[in-house]
Amino acid sequence: MAGTILISEGAGLPLSSASFDHLVEEIRLSMANPADAEFANAYRPYDHEGMMFVDLRELSVEAFSAFVAATRSAAHTCAQSHGTAFEGVWSDLAQALAKDPRFLGVEQAV
């Protein structure tokens, strides 16, 4: 099986099962408020429906910004603990997130 992080309409990042599970769980651990309703809804297919995707398409700009911040933090933590084992998939995710129109709001907030 494989998993996908759906970012926007027509844009997503397909991953191997191991990479998908690793990324989405590491990102969740880095979230300030993973129980937030928007994040819970984004993770619902994965957490409650047994589907191998996380859906970011409906996240507000603020929630998307928080997801990007959590992704950056998780990537940094992962690099320290796992070295370069997942470096390529973190980079792929960062590039995919940067293509989303909501990313402009992220960069302005930083």
N, C-alpha and C positions, 0 to 999 in steps of 0.2 A: 504494500500500500504506500501511497504517497500523500502528502498534505499540501495545502495551498493557503497562503495568506492573501485574501482578497483585499486589495487596496482601494481601488475605485472601479467604476464601471468599465469593464474591458481590460483591467490591469490587475494582475496578481502575480505572486511569486510561487511557482510550484517548487516543492522541495521533497527530498526523500523523507520517509517516515521518521528516521532517526533525527535528521536535521530539523524537521518540522517540530517534533516533540520538544527537542532541545530549545529551539528558539522561542516558541510560545510559552514554555514554562519559565525560562530564564527572564523573559520580558515580564511575565506576570509577577515574578519575585521582585523585580525592580520597580514595579508600579507603586506610587504613593498610596493609591486607594483602589486596589484591584476589585473591590466589591461594588464600585461605582456602577450605577445602572447601565451606562453606555458601554463600559467594558464587559460587564456581565452579558449584555446582549451580543456584543461582538464575539465573545467566547462561547456563547450558547450552543452553536452547532457542534463544537468540539466537546464541551463539558456535559451537555445534556442530551444530545441527539446522536452521539457516536459518530459524527461526521468528521472527516479530517480536513477541516478548514476553520479559519478564524476570519470573520467578516468585518473589515474596517470601513466599508462603504458608507455606512450611516453615521459615523462618528462626526460630532461637531468639530469645528476648528480647534476649540479648546481641548477636547478629548483627543483629537488627532495629535496635537502638540504634546500632550502628556504621554501618548503612546510613543511618539518619536523620542522624547526625553528618556522614557523607560528603556527603549531599544538601545539608545546610546550608552546608558548606564550598564545594561546587561551585556552589551558587546565588550565594554571595557572590563567588566568583572570576569567575563568568560575568557578574555585574552590573558588575564592574570592567572586564572586557574587552569585553563586548558591549552594555553599556548596558541599555536596557529591551527589547531585541529578544526575549528569552525570558522576561521577567518574569512574564507571565501563566501560562505552563506551570509555572514553578517554584512559583508560589503555589498553583496547582491541585494539584501533587504534595504540597506541604507540608500542605495541608488534607486530602487523601486519607490521607496517612500518619497524621495526628493522629487520625483516626477509628478507627484500628486499636487493639484492646485492648492490644497490646504497647507502644503509645506511652506508657502510664502509666509503665512501667518506664524509658523514655527520659527523661521529665521528672523522675523521682525521682533519676536518675543525674546530671542536670545540676546 
